[in-house]
Amino acid sequence: MKQVRRDFHAADLSDQERTMLEFVGSLTLDSKSLRERDVQRLREVGFDDVQILEIVQLAGWFNCITRIADALGVEVESWRAGWKDDLLAEDASQVLVEQPSVKGKA
């Protein structure tokens, strides 16, 4: 899990897993850039339309809930705080994907 979080391109993943993560990254960071060819690429690596729908729904739901929690300043419960160390890279402050800036904010 840490290798996937650090750099999924370098992680030991199947082409299907890597393609899915690339798609989800685009969905998260620049959903307007997605085109039919991106969906077709998911099909080419073996996902059917129901699985593609599930990928989009789960990523979209996670993105929505995360944004709501961030906007409201929701803090992680203390009993879950240790999960971060188990799941994320040693230095969780290093995020390999640059976050898009919000207009009007630095």
N, C-alpha and C positions, 0 to 999 in steps of 0.2 A: 504494500500500500504506500509506503514512504517513497519508493522509487516512482510510482505512478504520480504521486503528488509533486515530486521534485521535477520530473521530466518524463512524461508518459511516452514520448518518442523514443527514449533510451531504455524504457522498461521492456521486460520480456512479455510482450503482448502479441496476440494474433493480429493479423491484418484487419479482421472484423472488429476487434476491440479498439484498435488504434483509430480506425475510420469512424467508429461511433464517438470516441472522445474528441476527435477533430470536429465532427458535426456539432456535438454539444458545446464545444468551445465557441464555435461560430454563432450558435443559437444564443449563447449567453452574452457574448461580447458585441455582436453585430448581426442581429437576427435579420435585418433588412438585406444583408448580403447573400442570404441563402437563396438558392435557385433550384429548379427541378433537377439539374445535374447533380446537386448535392444529395438529394433524396435518391436519385438513381444510383449513385455511388454506394449508398447503404444497401440497396437491393443487390448490387453486383457482388458485395462481400457476404451475402446470404441472409440479410434481414428481409422479412416479408412486411407487407403494409401494416399489419396489426402490430408487429414489433416496432416499426418506425413510429407509429402513433404513440406507443408506450414510451419510447425514448423521448419524443417531443413533449408529451404530457408530464413525465417525471422531471425532466430538466426544467421545463417551464414552471411547474409547481415549486420546485426547489428554489428557483430564481425569484419567484414571487414572494414566497415565505421569507426568504433571506432578506429581501429588500424591505418588506414590512417590518421585520424584526430590527433591521438596522435603523430604519426611519424612526422607530419608536424607542430606540435605545435598549432593546431587550438584552439582558445579560444571560449568559449560560448559567444554568443551575450549578451550584458548587459540586454536586455529586457527579456531574458530567464533565467538569473541567479537565479531569485527567485523561479523558478520551483524546483530547487534542494531541497530547504527547505520544499516545499510542498510535494514532492514525496519520499524523502529519510528519513532515520532514523535521529533522532536528532543529532547524531554524525556520519556524513557520512564518517568520516575517519576510522570507525570501519567496516571493511569488513570481514564477517564471513568465506568466502571461500578464502583460501590462494591462491595467484596468483603464477603460476609457474615461476621460475626464468629463465631468458634467459641465455643460455650458454655464459660464458665469462663475465657476469655481476653479481654483488652481489645482 
